[in-house]
Amino acid sequence: MGKNYRVRAFRFFFVFFMATVLLFSSIARLEKADVIKGELRLHFAGNYDKKQIHKFALTHPNRLIFDFKNAHLVHKNMSKRLDNSIRIAQYKPDIVRVVIQSTTPYNCMSYQPFFSKTYYHIPLPRHPISLPAKRYKKPKLNIKIKSALKERVAVKSIPTVLSIKKDDLIVIDAGHGGHDTGAIGAGKREKNLVLQIAKKLERKLRKDGHPVYMTRTKDNFLTLRQRTKIADKKNAKVFISIHANAVAKKSRNKVYGIETFFLQNTRDAKSQRIAARENKAVLQGTTKLSQNVIIDSVLSGPKIVQSNKLAIDVQKRMITNLRSKYKNIKDGGVRNAPFWVLVGASRPSILVEVGYISHPMERKRLFNPHYQDLLVQGIAEGIDNYLDNRKKEIDF
């Protein structure tokens, strides 16, 4: 029995050892990266087949990306000593990703030297991305930056962080307005509440370094076409529409909670009811057939997946922040519904129902400045979490 066990154990470890050897023997090791004569020169430990390289470009900001398949970094911090327009990282266990940023769209004829298959050369752009100090003259230092300075972190890292956010335009849509009051609870109007919250969110995001555009800053009504096209015209990274919910009188003491929606058709009766109420004012003059045709045309787009991710991040941070100070915070979750204000923007878009204006306790909280601050902080943190994760998905 003991002998047979030892034999089986030996066979297992031998197979495991040989599989490991074969796996790592097929992985090329990237040993060194240098910038010489306007080129990024990559040096592998052995021969590397250039057919395994996948190259593609992205915009906002402009980036040229090289994925080196079946490759592994010898040093994790290889790009630290290079220009800040170049990033090199282990994107996946078997893929090394090289990202080169530039101020303008850029492409190049990268190549492998004729006499050496251990090198790969990438000509760099004439205009690499730059972070001029004058654009960030006397930045306001927050607590994190001050502590970093105390720890003698280089000051030049500060504008890099700020510049990344400066590319992330957020469009905020305060729902309803003008003759469209939205929901009403005990004389309180949704259009006024959501404008208060939207303005606070604008100030918070600007303070954090984001550029922001508001669809409305006063009590005026916007048509569906005006609301849905703004995010595209402004080239926004994210579109957020702020609303408040309501139910019929018989249920007003029972139904409450915070919900975040992204665009999708649904059979859920509650989501359909909420969408119908919010859509009522902006859909005047359209037929049921035309509505279905337009919605179906956008449901298969990539923005739906990203909108779902954005909704999850925002919902989670709102609930977490509010529960840290208040009891009986109900998490209505992330839901999907055919909100028309989300149809036109071809980018991640969500609709936040900040609570039920029809519920006595929640209505009182919604008009409380401290409660609004926590709510806004949660939305802002959710946006930042989403954008940070999105950058990691794309870059590394």
Backbone torsions as a table, in degrees:
resi	resn	phi	psi	omega
1	MET	NA	-49.2	-179.3
2	GLY	-64.4	-38.0	-179.3
3	LYS	-66.7	-45.3	179.5
4	ASN	-61.6	-37.9	179.0
5	TYR	-63.0	-43.9	-179.5
6	ARG	-64.7	-38.1	179.5
7	VAL	-64.0	-46.0	179.9
8	ARG	-63.8	-40.1	179.7
9	ALA	-64.1	-41.8	179.3
10	PHE	-63.0	-43.3	179.5
11	ARG	-61.6	-41.6	-179.2
12	PHE	-62.2	-50.0	-178.2
13	PHE	-67.1	-32.4	177.9
14	PHE	-66.4	-45.4	178.9
15	VAL	-62.7	-43.5	179.7
16	PHE	-61.4	-42.8	-179.6
17	PHE	-64.0	-44.8	-178.3
18	MET	-67.4	-38.1	178.3
19	ALA	-63.7	-40.1	178.9
20	THR	-65.2	-42.9	179.4
21	VAL	-62.0	-45.9	-179.5
22	LEU	-64.1	-38.7	-179.4
23	LEU	-63.5	-51.8	-175.6
24	PHE	-75.6	-21.1	177.2
25	SER	-71.6	-22.9	-178.9
26	SER	-89.2	-7.6	-179.7
27	ILE	-91.6	124.4	177.4
28	ALA	-79.4	141.2	-178.2
29	ARG	-103.9	118.5	177.0
30	LEU	-83.9	110.9	-172.3
31	GLU	-92.3	-32.8	-169.5
32	LYS	-152.3	149.0	175.4
33	ALA	-138.6	126.3	-179.7
34	ASP	-134.8	153.3	171.6
35	VAL	-105.4	114.2	-177.3
36	ILE	-134.2	125.4	176.9
37	LYS	52.6	45.8	176.1
38	GLY	74.5	16.1	179.4
39	GLU	-127.1	147.2	168.2
40	LEU	-90.8	117.9	-176.6
41	ARG	-110.1	117.4	-178.3
42	LEU	-101.8	132.5	-177.4
43	HIS	-117.3	119.0	178.3
44	PHE	-96.6	155.1	-178.8
45	ALA	-67.2	-28.9	178.0
46	GLY	-138.5	-170.3	179.2
47	ASN	-63.9	141.1	177.9
48	TYR	-126.4	130.7	-178.6
49	ASP	-82.6	113.7	-176.2
50	LYS	-65.4	-15.3	177.9
51	LYS	-67.0	-14.9	-179.2
52	GLN	-87.7	2.9	-177.6
53	ILE	-92.0	131.6	175.8
54	HIS	-113.1	121.6	-178.1
55	LYS	-115.4	137.1	175.3
56	PHE	-155.5	165.2	-176.3
57	ALA	-119.9	150.9	175.1
58	LEU	-132.9	160.0	179.5
59	THR	-122.8	169.1	178.1
60	HIS	56.2	67.0	-2.3
61	PRO	-82.9	170.9	-179.0
62	ASN	-72.1	126.1	179.8
63	ARG	-140.8	140.5	170.4
64	LEU	-110.3	127.6	-171.0
65	ILE	-121.2	134.8	177.7
66	PHE	-120.5	122.3	173.5
67	ASP	-104.4	117.0	178.7
68	PHE	-97.1	104.1	-177.5
69	LYS	-76.4	153.4	-178.1
70	ASN	53.9	47.6	-179.5
71	ALA	-136.1	154.4	-178.9
72	HIS	-141.6	137.8	178.8
73	LEU	-77.5	133.7	175.1
74	VAL	-77.3	-39.5	179.1
75	HIS	-120.2	128.1	-178.0
76	LYS	-65.7	-33.8	-175.2
77	ASN	-99.6	36.7	-175.2
78	MET	-61.0	-34.5	-175.8
79	SER	-86.4	-1.3	-176.6
80	LYS	-60.9	-38.5	-176.4
81	ARG	-90.0	2.2	178.0
82	LEU	-91.6	173.7	175.8
83	ASP	-59.9	147.7	-175.8
84	ASN	-70.4	-1.7	174.6
85	SER	-84.8	-5.1	-177.6
86	ILE	-117.8	129.7	176.2
87	ARG	-129.2	135.7	179.1
88	ILE	-128.8	128.6	-178.3
89	ALA	-152.0	160.6	174.9
90	GLN	-82.8	91.0	-175.3
91	TYR	-64.3	-44.4	175.5
92	LYS	-137.9	165.9	-178.1
93	PRO	-52.0	-28.5	-178.2
94	ASP	-119.9	14.9	-179.8
95	ILE	-132.3	124.5	171.4
96	VAL	-97.5	128.9	-180.0
97	ARG	-109.9	132.0	174.7
98	VAL	-114.6	124.5	-179.6
99	VAL	-118.0	126.2	178.7
100	ILE	-119.6	119.7	-178.8
101	GLN	-98.2	149.8	178.8
102	SER	-148.1	158.8	-178.4
103	THR	-74.2	-23.5	179.0
104	THR	-127.5	158.0	176.8
105	PRO	-53.6	137.0	-171.6
106	TYR	-144.0	141.3	173.6
107	ASN	-138.0	164.5	-178.6
108	CYS	-155.3	162.8	175.9
109	MET	-97.8	83.4	177.2
110	SER	-71.1	156.1	-173.2
111	TYR	-157.4	166.3	174.5
112	GLN	-111.5	124.3	-179.6
113	PRO	-52.8	142.6	-173.3
114	PHE	-58.9	-38.2	-173.6
115	PHE	-98.0	1.5	-178.0
116	SER	-144.7	111.9	178.2
117	LYS	-88.5	6.0	176.1
118	THR	-90.3	-7.3	-179.8
119	TYR	-113.8	153.1	170.7
120	TYR	-141.6	127.3	-174.1
121	HIS	-110.1	133.7	178.6
122	ILE	-123.9	108.1	176.4
123	PRO	-61.2	132.0	-176.8
124	LEU	-88.2	156.3	-179.4
125	PRO	-67.6	152.8	176.7
126	ARG	-69.9	-25.9	-178.1
127	HIS	-122.9	75.8	177.3
128	PRO	-64.2	159.6	-178.5
129	ILE	-62.7	134.6	-176.2
130	SER	-122.1	153.5	-179.5
131	LEU	-127.1	72.3	-175.8
132	PRO	-62.0	137.4	-176.5
133	ALA	-62.4	-32.4	-175.3
134	LYS	-65.2	-22.8	178.3
135	ARG	-72.6	-18.5	-176.1
136	TYR	-123.7	40.5	-177.7
137	LYS	-64.5	125.1	178.8
138	LYS	48.3	62.4	179.5
139	PRO	-69.1	148.6	175.8
140	LYS	-72.8	126.4	-175.7
141	LEU	-91.5	122.5	175.0
142	ASN	-87.9	-179.7	-174.0
143	ILE	-61.0	-40.5	-178.8
144	LYS	-62.5	-43.9	-177.9
145	ILE	-67.5	-40.0	179.2
146	LYS	-61.8	-43.0	179.4
147	SER	-66.3	-34.4	177.9
148	ALA	-64.5	-39.1	178.9
149	LEU	-65.1	-38.8	178.9
150	LYS	-62.6	-32.7	179.5
151	GLU	-86.2	10.8	176.6
152	ARG	63.7	33.1	172.3
153	VAL	-74.1	140.8	-175.4
154	ALA	-57.3	134.5	-179.5
155	VAL	-63.5	-30.8	-176.5
156	LYS	-64.5	-14.4	177.7
157	SER	-75.5	-19.2	-176.7
158	ILE	-65.9	-52.1	179.9
159	PRO	-62.9	-26.5	178.1
160	THR	-61.9	-44.5	179.1
161	VAL	-64.0	-46.1	-178.9
162	LEU	-63.7	-38.3	-176.5
163	SER	-67.3	-32.2	178.6
164	ILE	-62.9	-44.9	-180.0
165	LYS	-69.1	-28.6	-179.2
166	LYS	-65.1	-16.9	177.1
167	ASP	-89.0	-8.2	-173.4
168	ASP	-101.7	78.3	179.3
169	LEU	-70.4	130.9	177.9
170	ILE	-111.7	128.5	173.8
171	VAL	-101.8	125.4	179.8
172	ILE	-110.8	127.1	179.6
173	ASP	-113.5	112.0	173.4
174	ALA	-81.7	116.9	-173.2
175	GLY	-62.9	156.0	174.7
176	HIS	63.1	-147.8	-178.0
177	GLY	115.6	153.6	-180.0
178	GLY	63.9	-131.6	-179.1
179	HIS	-68.7	-18.3	179.1
180	ASP	-90.4	97.5	-175.3
181	THR	-77.3	-19.6	-172.5
182	GLY	75.8	-156.7	-179.2
183	ALA	-71.1	152.4	178.4
184	ILE	-130.0	132.2	178.2
185	GLY	-136.8	117.6	-179.7
186	ALA	51.9	41.0	178.1
187	GLY	83.8	-8.9	179.3
188	LYS	-86.0	134.8	-175.1
189	ARG	-106.9	136.6	180.0
190	GLU	-58.1	-42.1	-175.5
191	LYS	-58.9	-35.3	179.7
192	ASN	-76.3	-40.8	180.0
193	LEU	-62.3	-49.7	-175.3
194	VAL	-68.3	-28.5	176.5
195	LEU	-69.2	-39.2	175.4
196	GLN	-58.2	-49.0	-177.9
197	ILE	-66.9	-40.4	-179.8
198	ALA	-62.4	-40.2	179.6
199	LYS	-67.4	-38.5	176.7
200	LYS	-65.8	-39.3	178.0
201	LEU	-64.8	-39.5	177.2
202	GLU	-58.9	-48.0	-179.2
203	ARG	-62.8	-41.4	-179.7
204	LYS	-63.3	-46.9	-178.7
205	LEU	-66.0	-39.9	177.5
206	ARG	-63.8	-40.5	178.4
207	LYS	-61.7	-34.2	179.4
208	ASP	-80.8	-2.7	175.8
209	GLY	105.2	0.3	-179.3
210	HIS	-85.9	138.8	165.2
211	PRO	-74.3	143.7	-175.6
212	VAL	-134.8	143.5	172.5
213	TYR	-127.6	129.8	179.5
214	MET	-99.4	132.4	177.3
215	THR	-68.7	-31.8	172.8
216	ARG	-147.8	144.3	178.7
217	THR	-119.8	2.4	178.4
218	LYS	-143.8	-176.2	-175.2
219	ASP	-83.4	74.6	177.3
220	ASN	-131.4	155.9	-177.8
221	PHE	-96.0	137.1	177.0
222	LEU	-114.8	140.5	176.2
223	THR	-73.5	166.3	177.9
224	LEU	-58.2	-44.8	-177.9
225	ARG	-61.7	-40.0	179.6
226	GLN	-64.4	-44.1	-177.1
227	ARG	-67.8	-45.1	-170.7
228	THR	-76.2	-21.4	-175.7
229	LYS	-94.8	-13.1	-175.5
230	ILE	-61.8	-44.8	-176.9
231	ALA	-59.9	-40.1	179.2
232	ASP	-69.2	-44.1	-179.4
233	LYS	-61.6	-36.9	-178.4
234	LYS	-87.7	-1.8	179.7
235	ASN	56.7	47.9	-176.1
236	ALA	-74.9	153.7	173.6
237	LYS	-83.2	-30.9	-175.0
238	VAL	-145.4	143.2	174.9
239	PHE	-120.9	124.9	-179.0
240	ILE	-126.8	123.8	177.7
241	SER	-107.5	127.1	-175.9
242	ILE	-101.3	128.7	179.7
243	HIS	-141.3	168.6	172.6
244	ALA	-128.1	147.6	-172.6
245	ASN	-97.8	170.6	177.9
246	ALA	-162.9	154.1	175.2
247	VAL	-132.0	173.1	180.0
248	ALA	-64.6	160.5	-174.3
249	LYS	-54.6	-40.1	-176.2
250	LYS	-64.9	-20.9	-177.5
251	SER	-111.4	3.3	-169.8
252	ARG	-65.0	-23.8	179.4
253	ASN	-89.8	-4.6	-176.0
254	LYS	-109.6	-39.8	-171.5
255	VAL	-94.5	123.1	176.1
256	TYR	-156.1	175.9	178.6
257	GLY	129.8	165.8	-177.7
258	ILE	-109.6	133.0	-177.8
259	GLU	-135.6	148.9	175.5
260	THR	-125.7	130.6	-175.1
261	PHE	-114.8	148.4	167.4
262	PHE	-127.1	162.9	-172.3
263	LEU	-70.7	125.3	175.2
264	GLN	-175.8	145.1	172.4
265	ASN	-70.1	151.9	-177.3
266	THR	-150.9	154.0	174.0
267	ARG	-100.0	-4.5	-179.4
268	ASP	-65.9	119.7	-174.4
269	ALA	-62.0	-39.9	-178.9
270	LYS	-64.3	-46.5	179.8
271	SER	-63.7	-38.4	178.4
272	GLN	-64.1	-40.4	-179.6
273	ARG	-65.1	-43.9	180.0
274	ILE	-63.7	-45.1	-179.7
275	ALA	-63.1	-41.4	-179.1
276	ALA	-61.2	-41.2	179.8
277	ARG	-66.8	-44.1	-178.6
278	GLU	-70.4	-29.8	-177.4
279	ASN	-82.4	-16.9	-168.8
280	LYS	-52.3	-48.8	-174.7
281	ALA	-72.1	-37.4	-173.2
282	VAL	-85.5	-11.9	-177.0
283	LEU	-101.4	10.7	179.3
284	GLN	-60.9	129.0	177.2
285	GLY	96.6	-5.0	178.2
286	THR	-104.6	150.3	179.9
287	THR	-92.1	161.5	178.8
288	LYS	-61.2	-38.8	-179.6
289	LEU	-64.4	-47.5	-178.7
290	SER	-63.8	-34.9	178.1
291	GLN	-63.3	-47.2	-178.1
292	ASN	-65.2	-39.2	-179.8
293	VAL	-62.0	-45.2	-177.6
294	ILE	-69.3	-43.6	179.8
295	ILE	-62.4	-45.0	-179.7
296	ASP	-60.7	-28.8	-176.8
297	SER	-72.4	-19.2	-177.5
298	VAL	-110.3	-7.5	-173.6
299	LEU	-70.6	-20.9	-178.1
300	SER	-92.3	0.3	-176.3
301	GLY	-73.7	160.6	-179.3
302	PRO	-65.9	-20.6	-178.1
303	LYS	-65.6	-23.2	-178.7
304	ILE	-65.6	-44.0	179.1
305	VAL	-63.7	-45.2	-179.8
306	GLN	-67.5	-35.8	177.6
307	SER	-63.8	-38.2	177.4
308	ASN	-62.5	-43.5	178.9
309	LYS	-63.8	-43.7	178.6
310	LEU	-61.0	-43.8	-179.8
311	ALA	-60.9	-41.0	179.9
312	ILE	-63.1	-45.7	-179.3
313	ASP	-64.0	-44.6	-178.5
314	VAL	-66.4	-46.0	-179.5
315	GLN	-60.5	-45.0	-178.2
316	LYS	-61.0	-46.0	-176.8
317	ARG	-70.8	-36.8	177.1
318	MET	-60.1	-49.9	-177.3
319	ILE	-63.6	-44.1	-179.4
320	THR	-60.4	-47.3	-178.1
321	ASN	-65.1	-44.3	-177.7
322	LEU	-68.3	-38.0	179.7
323	ARG	-69.0	-19.1	177.8
324	SER	-69.7	-18.9	-177.0
325	LYS	-126.8	-19.5	-175.3
326	TYR	-126.8	148.7	175.5
327	LYS	-94.2	165.0	175.4
328	ASN	57.2	41.5	172.4
329	ILE	-87.2	116.7	-177.1
330	LYS	-95.1	125.5	178.5
331	ASP	-89.8	103.9	178.6
332	GLY	-77.4	-9.5	175.2
333	GLY	82.7	-178.4	176.3
334	VAL	-95.3	128.6	-175.4
335	ARG	-131.4	162.2	176.4
336	ASN	-116.3	141.5	-179.4
337	ALA	-161.9	156.0	-178.1
338	PRO	-82.7	69.5	176.6
339	PHE	-79.4	125.0	-175.1
340	TRP	-72.3	-24.2	179.1
341	VAL	-68.2	-16.3	-179.9
342	LEU	-95.9	-6.1	-173.6
343	VAL	-70.4	-46.3	-167.8
344	GLY	-74.5	-26.7	-175.9
345	ALA	-81.1	124.0	-178.1
346	SER	-90.7	46.8	-179.6
347	ARG	-150.8	168.2	-178.5
348	PRO	-52.7	123.9	-173.8
349	SER	-140.0	134.8	178.5
350	ILE	-136.6	159.7	174.9
351	LEU	-122.1	121.9	-177.9
352	VAL	-101.6	119.6	171.5
353	GLU	-94.1	101.0	-169.6
354	VAL	-71.3	-9.0	179.3
355	GLY	154.6	179.1	-178.1
356	TYR	-100.3	112.7	178.4
357	ILE	-70.0	-14.6	178.7
358	SER	-83.0	-16.0	-178.0
359	HIS	-90.5	124.1	-173.9
360	PRO	-53.6	-50.6	-178.3
361	MET	-66.3	-47.0	-176.9
362	GLU	-68.1	-36.4	177.6
363	ARG	-60.8	-43.9	179.7
364	LYS	-61.1	-42.5	179.2
365	ARG	-66.4	-40.8	-176.1
366	LEU	-61.4	-27.8	179.0
367	PHE	-96.1	6.5	176.7
368	ASN	-86.9	123.6	-177.0
369	PRO	-56.7	-40.1	-179.5
370	HIS	-65.5	-42.2	177.8
371	TYR	-62.8	-43.3	178.1
372	GLN	-60.6	-40.1	-179.9
373	ASP	-61.2	-43.5	179.3
374	LEU	-66.4	-39.1	178.1
375	LEU	-61.7	-47.5	-179.4
376	VAL	-65.1	-40.2	178.2
377	GLN	-60.9	-39.9	178.4
378	GLY	-64.3	-42.5	178.6
379	ILE	-62.8	-45.2	-179.1
380	ALA	-63.0	-43.5	179.1
381	GLU	-65.1	-38.1	178.1
382	GLY	-63.5	-40.7	177.4
383	ILE	-62.1	-46.0	-179.7
384	ASP	-63.8	-41.3	177.6
385	ASN	-59.8	-44.7	179.8
386	TYR	-61.9	-48.9	-177.3
387	LEU	-64.6	-39.1	178.3
388	ASP	-63.5	-45.1	178.8
389	ASN	-65.7	-36.6	178.8
390	ARG	-63.7	-41.8	178.8
391	LYS	-64.2	-37.9	178.5
392	LYS	-66.3	-39.1	178.9
393	GLU	-62.3	-40.3	-175.0
394	ILE	-81.2	-47.2	-171.6
395	ASP	-84.8	-45.2	-174.6
396	PHE	-129.2	NA	NA
